[in-house]
Structures are given as C-alpha cells and as structure tokens.
Amino acid sequence: MIDRRQPVSAPRRSAAAAVCAVLVAGVGAMSLVASPLAHPQDQSAATAKDAIFARKTLMDAIGMNMDEITTMTATGKIDLEKGHAFADAISVMLMAFPHLFPPSTNQWKPNADRDPATDTYASPDVWTKFADFYNGAGATSKSAYNVSRAKNEAEFKTNAAELQKGCDGCHAAYLKIDP
C-alpha cells in the first residue's frame, strides 16, 4: 500500500500533474477518435485496447527513467539531481499504474498473434491476485521514492538495486510470455 502521509514536494506534485495530464489527454484523444460524440463522463467510450495502450505508454516511460538510473549505477557516473528526478517520476507513475488494469483488459491468450501496441502481455494473475499486484506496485513506488531521496551515491546505488528487484519481481510474476 502506498504511504500517503508524507508531504508531497513541489517537484513530485509537478511530475504527478504532468503524468495525469498526459494520460488524460492521451486517453481523451483516443476516446474522441473512437467516439466523437462521447460525453466526458461516459467511460464506455474508452475501450480495453485504450487502457492497454495507456498502460504500455506509462510502462515505457517508467522503463526510460529506469534505464537512466541503471546507466548511472552501471557506469558509476551518478548525477544525484538527475537520478532523483528519474526516480521521483517512476514513483509517481507506479502509483497510477495498477489503476490501468480494469477487468476488461484481462485478454492474454497463449500463442496469439499480438499487436505490440494494443494487445496485452499481462498475465491473468494480475486480476486473480490483484491485491498482491497492487501492493507490489505500491512497494516498488516506495522503493523509487527512496532512490529519489538518496543522500549520496552509495545510498543511491543501494536503493536503485532494491527498485530494480521490485521491477524484476513484478515482471517475473505478471508479465506473460508464451510458453
């Protein structure tokens, strides 16, 4: 579960607002294409493929930020200010991530010919073990938050390794690859 008792910094609020704006604009734009007469409150205009596309877009953004952190720790060229920003963005995005898994997106089928943009690779376990999935996203968000608050390079590396473990664990449990 995500700890919301800590005060939210201005950069964190800005990052959260930016992520929400991108998601709302992207899903809203997709909804308008799908149904130009849809009312803003009409959630039926958003299809399962829209939600899958939105979560893939968000995961790509998380991955790009994680790649930057990984490069810093692998090369030893750690810029704490930039690293903090990458980790803070990951933390915010992971808070939103589990909310992009409505039941209608439980569509994984073995050996299917998938469209990489709109078809899911999420294991059906996401929905049968949703509380675990949700709590894992929250714990990994907290790990990213810890990276964003590292006081020195050693702490940054240690916390980044924990963040990577959280990412790897989630992918191992919930990313479905054909047998």
Buried (B, 14 or more C-beta within 10 A) or exposed (E): EBEEEEEEEEBBEEBBEEBEEBBEEBBBEBBEEEBEEBEEEEEEBBBBBBBBBBBBBBBEBBEEBBEBBBEBBEEEEBEBEEBBBBBBBBBBBBBBBBBBBEEEBBBBEEEEEBEEEBBBBBBBBBBEBEEBBBBBBBBBBBBBBBBBBBEEBEBBBBBBEBBBEBBEEBEEBBBBEEE
